[in-house]
């Protein structure tokens, strides 16, 4: 068992390097993916958001009627 004590610092170094590499790999894998190019990507984006091409409509009817009552 005494032959393992001189190797102990190398085990610690390997553990620290492994932990650092694990954090780096996790950060790289967690980045958002690049959008796809082409017609397939356009069809997927249209299917995902049906209101993407429409103009927003502001409806102040209820707010205006409340202001007129005051």
PDB file with one MODEL, atoms N, CA, C and O in Angstrom:
MODEL        1
ATOM      1  N   UNK A   1       0.814  -1.198   0.000  1.00  0.00           N
ATOM      2  CA  UNK A   1       0.000   0.000   0.000  1.00  0.00           C
ATOM      3  C   UNK A   1       0.855   1.259   0.000  1.00  0.00           C
ATOM      4  O   UNK A   1       0.390   2.309  -0.443  1.00  0.00           O
ATOM      5  N   UNK A   2       2.035   1.189   0.461  1.00  0.00           N
ATOM      6  CA  UNK A   2       2.886   2.371   0.525  1.00  0.00           C
ATOM      7  C   UNK A   2       3.282   2.882  -0.852  1.00  0.00           C
ATOM      8  O   UNK A   2       3.691   4.036  -0.979  1.00  0.00           O
ATOM      9  N   UNK A   3       3.172   2.061  -1.878  1.00  0.00           N
ATOM     10  CA  UNK A   3       3.563   2.499  -3.213  1.00  0.00           C
ATOM     11  C   UNK A   3       2.535   3.455  -3.833  1.00  0.00           C
ATOM     12  O   UNK A   3       2.838   4.100  -4.837  1.00  0.00           O
ATOM     13  N   UNK A   4       1.314   3.564  -3.255  1.00  0.00           N
ATOM     14  CA  UNK A   4       0.290   4.464  -3.790  1.00  0.00           C
ATOM     15  C   UNK A   4       0.431   5.898  -3.275  1.00  0.00           C
ATOM     16  O   UNK A   4      -0.064   6.827  -3.914  1.00  0.00           O
ATOM     17  N   UNK A   5       1.094   6.094  -2.137  1.00  0.00           N
ATOM     18  CA  UNK A   5       1.203   7.440  -1.576  1.00  0.00           C
ATOM     19  C   UNK A   5       1.964   8.404  -2.482  1.00  0.00           C
ATOM     20  O   UNK A   5       1.551   9.559  -2.582  1.00  0.00           O
ATOM     21  N   UNK A   6       3.027   8.016  -3.136  1.00  0.00           N
ATOM     22  CA  UNK A   6       3.676   8.975  -4.056  1.00  0.00           C
ATOM     23  C   UNK A   6       2.813   9.336  -5.264  1.00  0.00           C
ATOM     24  O   UNK A   6       3.018  10.385  -5.874  1.00  0.00           O
ATOM     25  N   UNK A   7       1.842   8.474  -5.621  1.00  0.00           N
ATOM     26  CA  UNK A   7       0.976   8.750  -6.757  1.00  0.00           C
ATOM     27  C   UNK A   7      -0.247   9.593  -6.398  1.00  0.00           C
ATOM     28  O   UNK A   7      -0.981  10.021  -7.289  1.00  0.00           O
ATOM     29  N   UNK A   8      -0.472   9.831  -5.131  1.00  0.00           N
ATOM     30  CA  UNK A   8      -1.655  10.566  -4.679  1.00  0.00           C
ATOM     31  C   UNK A   8      -1.774  11.961  -5.292  1.00  0.00           C
ATOM     32  O   UNK A   8      -2.875  12.324  -5.705  1.00  0.00           O
ATOM     33  N   UNK A   9      -0.717  12.761  -5.377  1.00  0.00           N
ATOM     34  CA  UNK A   9      -0.861  14.082  -6.016  1.00  0.00           C
ATOM     35  C   UNK A   9      -1.304  13.981  -7.483  1.00  0.00           C
ATOM     36  O   UNK A   9      -2.042  14.840  -7.966  1.00  0.00           O
ATOM     37  N   UNK A  10      -0.863  12.951  -8.181  1.00  0.00           N
ATOM     38  CA  UNK A  10      -1.269  12.798  -9.578  1.00  0.00           C
ATOM     39  C   UNK A  10      -2.746  12.433  -9.690  1.00  0.00           C
ATOM     40  O   UNK A  10      -3.417  12.852 -10.633  1.00  0.00           O
ATOM     41  N   UNK A  11      -3.257  11.660  -8.741  1.00  0.00           N
ATOM     42  CA  UNK A  11      -4.682  11.372  -8.729  1.00  0.00           C
ATOM     43  C   UNK A  11      -5.497  12.645  -8.505  1.00  0.00           C
ATOM     44  O   UNK A  11      -6.531  12.847  -9.140  1.00  0.00           O
ATOM     45  N   UNK A  12      -5.021  13.507  -7.591  1.00  0.00           N
ATOM     46  CA  UNK A  12      -5.706  14.762  -7.332  1.00  0.00           C
ATOM     47  C   UNK A  12      -5.671  15.657  -8.566  1.00  0.00           C
ATOM     48  O   UNK A  12      -6.676  16.275  -8.916  1.00  0.00           O
ATOM     49  N   UNK A  13      -4.534  15.727  -9.216  1.00  0.00           N
ATOM     50  CA  UNK A  13      -4.440  16.526 -10.438  1.00  0.00           C
ATOM     51  C   UNK A  13      -5.379  16.000 -11.519  1.00  0.00           C
ATOM     52  O   UNK A  13      -6.036  16.778 -12.211  1.00  0.00           O
ATOM     53  N   UNK A  14      -5.439  14.690 -11.659  1.00  0.00           N
ATOM     54  CA  UNK A  14      -6.335  14.100 -12.657  1.00  0.00           C
ATOM     55  C   UNK A  14      -7.792  14.421 -12.311  1.00  0.00           C
ATOM     56  O   UNK A  14      -8.590  14.696 -13.208  1.00  0.00           O
ATOM     57  N   UNK A  15      -8.143  14.388 -11.039  1.00  0.00           N
ATOM     58  CA  UNK A  15      -9.501  14.717 -10.613  1.00  0.00           C
ATOM     59  C   UNK A  15      -9.824  16.172 -10.911  1.00  0.00           C
ATOM     60  O   UNK A  15     -10.908  16.471 -11.413  1.00  0.00           O
ATOM     61  N   UNK A  16      -8.909  17.080 -10.612  1.00  0.00           N
ATOM     62  CA  UNK A  16      -9.146  18.497 -10.873  1.00  0.00           C
ATOM     63  C   UNK A  16      -9.254  18.786 -12.372  1.00  0.00           C
ATOM     64  O   UNK A  16     -10.134  19.535 -12.795  1.00  0.00           O
ATOM     65  N   UNK A  17      -8.371  18.203 -13.170  1.00  0.00           N
ATOM     66  CA  UNK A  17      -8.428  18.405 -14.614  1.00  0.00           C
ATOM     67  C   UNK A  17      -9.730  17.831 -15.173  1.00  0.00           C
ATOM     68  O   UNK A  17     -10.347  18.436 -16.050  1.00  0.00           O
ATOM     69  N   UNK A  18     -10.141  16.688 -14.682  1.00  0.00           N
ATOM     70  CA  UNK A  18     -11.408  16.096 -15.123  1.00  0.00           C
ATOM     71  C   UNK A  18     -12.600  16.974 -14.779  1.00  0.00           C
ATOM     72  O   UNK A  18     -13.522  17.112 -15.583  1.00  0.00           O
ATOM     73  N   UNK A  19     -12.591  17.572 -13.584  1.00  0.00           N
ATOM     74  CA  UNK A  19     -13.692  18.452 -13.190  1.00  0.00           C
ATOM     75  C   UNK A  19     -13.732  19.696 -14.069  1.00  0.00           C
ATOM     76  O   UNK A  19     -14.808  20.137 -14.473  1.00  0.00           O
ATOM     77  N   UNK A  20     -12.574  20.259 -14.363  1.00  0.00           N
ATOM     78  CA  UNK A  20     -12.528  21.454 -15.208  1.00  0.00           C
ATOM     79  C   UNK A  20     -12.999  21.120 -16.619  1.00  0.00           C
ATOM     80  O   UNK A  20     -13.769  21.875 -17.213  1.00  0.00           O
ATOM     81  N   UNK A  21     -12.542  19.997 -17.153  1.00  0.00           N
ATOM     82  CA  UNK A  21     -12.973  19.598 -18.489  1.00  0.00           C
ATOM     83  C   UNK A  21     -14.476  19.311 -18.533  1.00  0.00           C
ATOM     84  O   UNK A  21     -15.135  19.612 -19.529  1.00  0.00           O
ATOM     85  N   UNK A  22     -15.013  18.738 -17.471  1.00  0.00           N
ATOM     86  CA  UNK A  22     -16.447  18.458 -17.431  1.00  0.00           C
ATOM     87  C   UNK A  22     -17.251  19.750 -17.472  1.00  0.00           C
ATOM     88  O   UNK A  22     -18.289  19.807 -18.131  1.00  0.00           O
ATOM     89  N   UNK A  23     -16.792  20.785 -16.780  1.00  0.00           N
ATOM     90  CA  UNK A  23     -17.491  22.074 -16.797  1.00  0.00           C
ATOM     91  C   UNK A  23     -17.418  22.702 -18.189  1.00  0.00           C
ATOM     92  O   UNK A  23     -18.407  23.252 -18.674  1.00  0.00           O
ATOM     93  N   UNK A  24     -16.264  22.623 -18.822  1.00  0.00           N
ATOM     94  CA  UNK A  24     -16.106  23.196 -20.158  1.00  0.00           C
ATOM     95  C   UNK A  24     -17.002  22.469 -21.164  1.00  0.00           C
ATOM     96  O   UNK A  24     -17.660  23.111 -21.982  1.00  0.00           O
ATOM     97  N   UNK A  25     -17.029  21.158 -21.107  1.00  0.00           N
ATOM     98  CA  UNK A  25     -17.859  20.381 -22.035  1.00  0.00           C
ATOM     99  C   UNK A  25     -19.332  20.665 -21.801  1.00  0.00           C
ATOM    100  O   UNK A  25     -20.094  20.783 -22.760  1.00  0.00           O
ATOM    101  N   UNK A  26     -19.745  20.777 -20.551  1.00  0.00           N
ATOM    102  CA  UNK A  26     -21.146  21.070 -20.251  1.00  0.00           C
ATOM    103  C   UNK A  26     -21.531  22.460 -20.761  1.00  0.00           C
ATOM    104  O   UNK A  26     -22.641  22.647 -21.260  1.00  0.00           O
ATOM    105  N   UNK A  27     -20.633  23.428 -20.642  1.00  0.00           N
ATOM    106  CA  UNK A  27     -20.926  24.783 -21.121  1.00  0.00           C
ATOM    107  C   UNK A  27     -21.028  24.813 -22.639  1.00  0.00           C
ATOM    108  O   UNK A  27     -21.877  25.516 -23.188  1.00  0.00           O
ATOM    109  N   UNK A  28     -20.185  24.067 -23.315  1.00  0.00           N
ATOM    110  CA  UNK A  28     -20.235  24.040 -24.776  1.00  0.00           C
ATOM    111  C   UNK A  28     -21.503  23.353 -25.258  1.00  0.00           C
ATOM    112  O   UNK A  28     -22.124  23.809 -26.218  1.00  0.00           O
ATOM    113  N   UNK A  29     -21.893  22.275 -24.613  1.00  0.00           N
ATOM    114  CA  UNK A  29     -23.091  21.549 -25.034  1.00  0.00           C
ATOM    115  C   UNK A  29     -24.369  22.310 -24.715  1.00  0.00           C
ATOM    116  O   UNK A  29     -25.393  22.062 -25.351  1.00  0.00           O
ATOM    117  N   UNK A  30     -24.346  23.231 -23.747  1.00  0.00           N
ATOM    118  CA  UNK A  30     -25.547  23.957 -23.348  1.00  0.00           C
ATOM    119  C   UNK A  30     -25.816  25.175 -24.214  1.00  0.00           C
ATOM    120  O   UNK A  30     -26.862  25.809 -24.072  1.00  0.00           O
ATOM    121  N   UNK A  31     -24.895  25.517 -25.110  1.00  0.00           N
ATOM    122  CA  UNK A  31     -25.111  26.677 -25.966  1.00  0.00           C
ATOM    123  C   UNK A  31     -26.277  26.420 -26.908  1.00  0.00           C
ATOM    124  O   UNK A  31     -26.525  25.279 -27.299  1.00  0.00           O
ATOM    125  N   UNK A  32     -27.006  27.499 -27.281  1.00  0.00           N
ATOM    126  CA  UNK A  32     -28.113  27.311 -28.216  1.00  0.00           C
ATOM    127  C   UNK A  32     -27.608  26.873 -29.587  1.00  0.00           C
ATOM    128  O   UNK A  32     -26.526  27.262 -30.026  1.00  0.00           O
ATOM    129  N   UNK A  33     -28.403  26.070 -30.234  1.00  0.00           N
ATOM    130  CA  UNK A  33     -28.029  25.542 -31.540  1.00  0.00           C
ATOM    131  C   UNK A  33     -28.211  26.615 -32.609  1.00  0.00           C
ATOM    132  O   UNK A  33     -29.050  27.504 -32.467  1.00  0.00           O
ATOM    133  N   UNK A  34     -27.430  26.528 -33.668  1.00  0.00           N
ATOM    134  CA  UNK A  34     -27.565  27.464 -34.777  1.00  0.00           C
ATOM    135  C   UNK A  34     -28.839  27.122 -35.549  1.00  0.00           C
ATOM    136  O   UNK A  34     -29.198  25.951 -35.671  1.00  0.00           O
ATOM    137  N   UNK A  35     -29.522  28.148 -36.071  1.00  0.00           N
ATOM    138  CA  UNK A  35     -30.752  27.859 -36.823  1.00  0.00           C
ATOM    139  C   UNK A  35     -30.437  27.146 -38.131  1.00  0.00           C
ATOM    140  O   UNK A  35     -29.387  27.352 -38.741  1.00  0.00           O
ATOM    141  N   UNK A  36     -31.390  26.290 -38.549  1.00  0.00           N
ATOM    142  CA  UNK A  36     -31.228  25.575 -39.807  1.00  0.00           C
ATOM    143  C   UNK A  36     -31.455  26.529 -40.973  1.00  0.00           C
ATOM    144  O   UNK A  36     -32.186  27.513 -40.855  1.00  0.00           O
ATOM    145  N   UNK A  37     -30.822  26.226 -42.093  1.00  0.00           N
ATOM    146  CA  UNK A  37     -30.999  27.037 -43.292  1.00  0.00           C
ATOM    147  C   UNK A  37     -31.775  26.235 -44.320  1.00  0.00           C
ATOM    148  O   UNK A  37     -31.646  25.013 -44.401  1.00  0.00           O
ATOM    149  N   UNK A  38     -32.585  26.937 -45.107  1.00  0.00           N
ATOM    150  CA  UNK A  38     -33.305  26.262 -46.174  1.00  0.00           C
ATOM    151  C   UNK A  38     -34.804  26.301 -45.993  1.00  0.00           C
ATOM    152  O   UNK A  38     -35.327  26.925 -45.069  1.00  0.00           O
ATOM    153  N   UNK A  39     -35.476  25.621 -46.894  1.00  0.00           N
ATOM    154  CA  UNK A  39     -36.941  25.615 -46.897  1.00  0.00           C
ATOM    155  C   UNK A  39     -37.512  24.832 -45.725  1.00  0.00           C
ATOM    156  O   UNK A  39     -38.568  25.187 -45.203  1.00  0.00           O
ATOM    157  N   UNK A  40     -36.832  23.777 -45.307  1.00  0.00           N
ATOM    158  CA  UNK A  40     -37.333  22.977 -44.185  1.00  0.00           C
ATOM    159  C   UNK A  40     -37.368  23.814 -42.907  1.00  0.00           C
ATOM    160  O   UNK A  40     -38.284  23.675 -42.096  1.00  0.00           O
ATOM    161  N   UNK A  41     -36.381  24.673 -42.729  1.00  0.00           N
ATOM    162  CA  UNK A  41     -36.349  25.518 -41.537  1.00  0.00           C
ATOM    163  C   UNK A  41     -37.463  26.553 -41.579  1.00  0.00           C
ATOM    164  O   UNK A  41     -38.050  26.869 -40.543  1.00  0.00           O
ATOM    165  N   UNK A  42     -37.766  27.092 -42.771  1.00  0.00           N
ATOM    166  CA  UNK A  42     -38.850  28.063 -42.887  1.00  0.00           C
ATOM    167  C   UNK A  42     -40.193  27.427 -42.556  1.00  0.00           C
ATOM    168  O   UNK A  42     -41.026  28.041 -41.889  1.00  0.00           O
ATOM    169  N   UNK A  43     -40.405  26.200 -43.019  1.00  0.00           N
ATOM    170  CA  UNK A  43     -41.661  25.516 -42.735  1.00  0.00           C
ATOM    171  C   UNK A  43     -41.788  25.214 -41.250  1.00  0.00           C
ATOM    172  O   UNK A  43     -42.876  25.321 -40.684  1.00  0.00           O
ATOM    173  N   UNK A  44     -40.681  24.836 -40.614  1.00  0.00           N
ATOM    174  CA  UNK A  44     -40.732  24.554 -39.175  1.00  0.00           C
ATOM    175  C   UNK A  44     -41.015  25.818 -38.392  1.00  0.00           C
ATOM    176  O   UNK A  44     -41.770  25.784 -37.420  1.00  0.00           O
ATOM    177  N   UNK A  45     -40.423  26.939 -38.796  1.00  0.00           N
ATOM    178  CA  UNK A  45     -40.654  28.183 -38.067  1.00  0.00           C
ATOM    179  C   UNK A  45     -42.091  28.666 -38.249  1.00  0.00           C
ATOM    180  O   UNK A  45     -42.679  29.216 -37.318  1.00  0.00           O
ATOM    181  N   UNK A  46     -42.657  28.468 -39.432  1.00  0.00           N
ATOM    182  CA  UNK A  46     -44.057  28.846 -39.650  1.00  0.00           C
ATOM    183  C   UNK A  46     -44.993  27.984 -38.814  1.00  0.00           C
ATOM    184  O   UNK A  46     -45.985  28.476 -38.275  1.00  0.00           O
ATOM    185  N   UNK A  47     -44.682  26.721 -38.711  1.00  0.00           N
ATOM    186  CA  UNK A  47     -45.526  25.822 -37.928  1.00  0.00           C
ATOM    187  C   UNK A  47     -45.406  26.123 -36.440  1.00  0.00           C
ATOM    188  O   UNK A  47     -46.368  25.937 -35.695  1.00  0.00           O
ATOM    189  N   UNK A  48     -44.259  26.577 -36.002  1.00  0.00           N
ATOM    190  CA  UNK A  48     -44.040  26.837 -34.579  1.00  0.00           C
ATOM    191  C   UNK A  48     -44.767  28.104 -34.126  1.00  0.00           C
ATOM    192  O   UNK A  48     -45.297  28.139 -33.016  1.00  0.00           O
ATOM    193  N   UNK A  49     -44.803  29.147 -34.967  1.00  0.00           N
ATOM    194  CA  UNK A  49     -45.396  30.421 -34.579  1.00  0.00           C
ATOM    195  C   UNK A  49     -46.390  30.864 -35.659  1.00  0.00           C
ATOM    196  O   UNK A  49     -45.981  31.467 -36.650  1.00  0.00           O
ATOM    197  N   UNK A  50     -47.679  30.578 -35.490  1.00  0.00           N
ATOM    198  CA  UNK A  50     -48.650  30.936 -36.529  1.00  0.00           C
ATOM    199  C   UNK A  50     -48.876  32.443 -36.645  1.00  0.00           C
ATOM    200  O   UNK A  50     -49.362  32.894 -37.683  1.00  0.00           O
ATOM    201  N   UNK A  51     -48.545  33.240 -35.625  1.00  0.00           N
ATOM    202  CA  UNK A  51     -48.760  34.681 -35.639  1.00  0.00           C
ATOM    203  C   UNK A  51     -47.507  35.461 -36.018  1.00  0.00           C
ATOM    204  O   UNK A  51     -47.451  36.671 -35.796  1.00  0.00           O
ATOM    205  N   UNK A  52     -46.499  34.795 -36.586  1.00  0.00           N
ATOM    206  CA  UNK A  52     -45.228  35.449 -36.882  1.00  0.00           C
ATOM    207  C   UNK A  52     -45.393  36.543 -37.936  1.00  0.00           C
ATOM    208  O   UNK A  52     -44.734  37.577 -37.828  1.00  0.00           O
ATOM    209  N   UNK A  53     -46.233  36.364 -38.940  1.00  0.00           N
ATOM    210  CA  UNK A  53     -46.376  37.338 -40.005  1.00  0.00           C
ATOM    211  C   UNK A  53     -47.469  38.354 -39.783  1.00  0.00           C
ATOM    212  O   UNK A  53     -47.587  39.298 -40.565  1.00  0.00           O
ATOM    213  N   UNK A  54     -48.273  38.200 -38.749  1.00  0.00           N
ATOM    214  CA  UNK A  54     -49.398  39.105 -38.557  1.00  0.00           C
ATOM    215  C   UNK A  54     -48.983  40.334 -37.758  1.00  0.00           C
ATOM    216  O   UNK A  54     -48.037  40.299 -36.971  1.00  0.00           O
ATOM    217  N   UNK A  55     -49.712  41.413 -37.981  1.00  0.00           N
ATOM    218  CA  UNK A  55     -49.454  42.656 -37.266  1.00  0.00           C
ATOM    219  C   UNK A  55     -50.133  42.603 -35.892  1.00  0.00           C
ATOM    220  O   UNK A  55     -51.235  42.067 -35.775  1.00  0.00           O
ATOM    221  N   UNK A  56     -49.504  43.142 -34.869  1.00  0.00           N
ATOM    222  CA  UNK A  56     -50.160  43.173 -33.559  1.00  0.00           C
ATOM    223  C   UNK A  56     -51.324  44.168 -33.565  1.00  0.00           C
ATOM    224  O   UNK A  56     -51.247  45.234 -34.176  1.00  0.00           O
ATOM    225  N   UNK A  57     -52.379  43.801 -32.886  1.00  0.00           N
ATOM    226  CA  UNK A  57     -53.565  44.654 -32.814  1.00  0.00           C
ATOM    227  C   UNK A  57     -53.718  45.114 -31.374  1.00  0.00           C
ATOM    228  O   UNK A  57     -53.784  44.301 -30.451  1.00  0.00           O
ATOM    229  N   UNK A  58     -53.772  46.432 -31.193  1.00  0.00           N
ATOM    230  CA  UNK A  58     -53.948  46.989 -29.860  1.00  0.00           C
ATOM    231  C   UNK A  58     -55.420  47.324 -29.663  1.00  0.00           C
ATOM    232  O   UNK A  58     -56.014  48.031 -30.477  1.00  0.00           O
ATOM    233  N   UNK A  59     -56.006  46.820 -28.590  1.00  0.00           N
ATOM    234  CA  UNK A  59     -57.414  47.040 -28.312  1.00  0.00           C
ATOM    235  C   UNK A  59     -57.529  47.816 -27.011  1.00  0.00           C
ATOM    236  O   UNK A  59     -57.330  47.269 -25.927  1.00  0.00           O
ATOM    237  N   UNK A  60     -57.853  49.097 -27.131  1.00  0.00           N
ATOM    238  CA  UNK A  60     -57.992  49.940 -25.951  1.00  0.00           C
ATOM    239  C   UNK A  60     -59.455  50.231 -25.635  1.00  0.00           C
ATOM    240  O   UNK A  60     -59.739  51.186 -24.913  1.00  0.00           O
ATOM    241  N   UNK A  61     -60.386  49.442 -26.151  1.00  0.00           N
ATOM    242  CA  UNK A  61     -61.804  49.716 -25.958  1.00  0.00           C
ATOM    243  C   UNK A  61     -62.213  49.739 -24.502  1.00  0.00           C
ATOM    244  O   UNK A  61     -62.885  50.676 -24.070  1.00  0.00           O
ATOM    245  N   UNK A  62     -61.828  48.739 -23.735  1.00  0.00           N
ATOM    246  CA  UNK A  62     -62.236  48.679 -22.334  1.00  0.00           C
ATOM    247  C   UNK A  62     -61.578  49.788 -21.526  1.00  0.00           C
ATOM    248  O   UNK A  62     -62.218  50.380 -20.657  1.00  0.00           O
ATOM    249  N   UNK A  63     -60.315  50.077 -21.799  1.00  0.00           N
ATOM    250  CA  UNK A  63     -59.618  51.118 -21.052  1.00  0.00           C
ATOM    251  C   UNK A  63     -60.225  52.494 -21.323  1.00  0.00           C
ATOM    252  O   UNK A  63     -60.358  53.316 -20.416  1.00  0.00           O
ATOM    253  N   UNK A  64     -60.593  52.735 -22.594  1.00  0.00           N
ATOM    254  CA  UNK A  64     -61.193  54.034 -22.923  1.00  0.00           C
ATOM    255  C   UNK A  64     -62.563  54.186 -22.272  1.00  0.00           C
ATOM    256  O   UNK A  64     -62.910  55.268 -21.798  1.00  0.00           O
ATOM    257  N   UNK A  65     -63.333  53.118 -22.247  1.00  0.00           N
ATOM    258  CA  UNK A  65     -64.655  53.231 -21.609  1.00  0.00           C
ATOM    259  C   UNK A  65     -64.516  53.448 -20.107  1.00  0.00           C
ATOM    260  O   UNK A  65     -65.324  54.161 -19.511  1.00  0.00           O
ATOM    261  N   UNK A  66     -63.521  52.855 -19.495  1.00  0.00           N
ATOM    262  CA  UNK A  66     -63.306  53.088 -18.057  1.00  0.00           C
ATOM    263  C   UNK A  66     -62.862  54.522 -17.788  1.00  0.00           C
ATOM    264  O   UNK A  66     -63.236  55.115 -16.775  1.00  0.00           O
ATOM    265  N   UNK A  67     -62.063  55.075 -18.699  1.00  0.00           N
ATOM    266  CA  UNK A  67     -61.597  56.454 -18.514  1.00  0.00           C
ATOM    267  C   UNK A  67     -62.752  57.424 -18.690  1.00  0.00           C
ATOM    268  O   UNK A  67     -62.799  58.446 -18.005  1.00  0.00           O
ATOM    269  N   UNK A  68     -63.707  57.127 -19.610  1.00  0.00           N
ATOM    270  CA  UNK A  68     -64.830  58.013 -19.835  1.00  0.00           C
ATOM    271  C   UNK A  68     -65.794  58.007 -18.655  1.00  0.00           C
ATOM    272  O   UNK A  68     -66.462  59.008 -18.396  1.00  0.00           O
ATOM    273  N   UNK A  69     -65.872  56.880 -17.932  1.00  0.00           N
ATOM    274  CA  UNK A  69     -66.777  56.797 -16.790  1.00  0.00           C
ATOM    275  C   UNK A  69     -66.261  57.588 -15.590  1.00  0.00           C
ATOM    276  O   UNK A  69     -67.051  57.987 -14.734  1.00  0.00           O
ATOM    277  N   UNK A  70     -64.973  57.816 -15.513  1.00  0.00           N
ATOM    278  CA  UNK A  70     -64.408  58.529 -14.347  1.00  0.00           C
ATOM    279  C   UNK A  70     -64.672  60.008 -14.377  1.00  0.00           C
ATOM    280  O   UNK A  70     -64.258  60.728 -13.467  1.00  0.00           O
TER     281      UNK A  70
ENDMDL
END
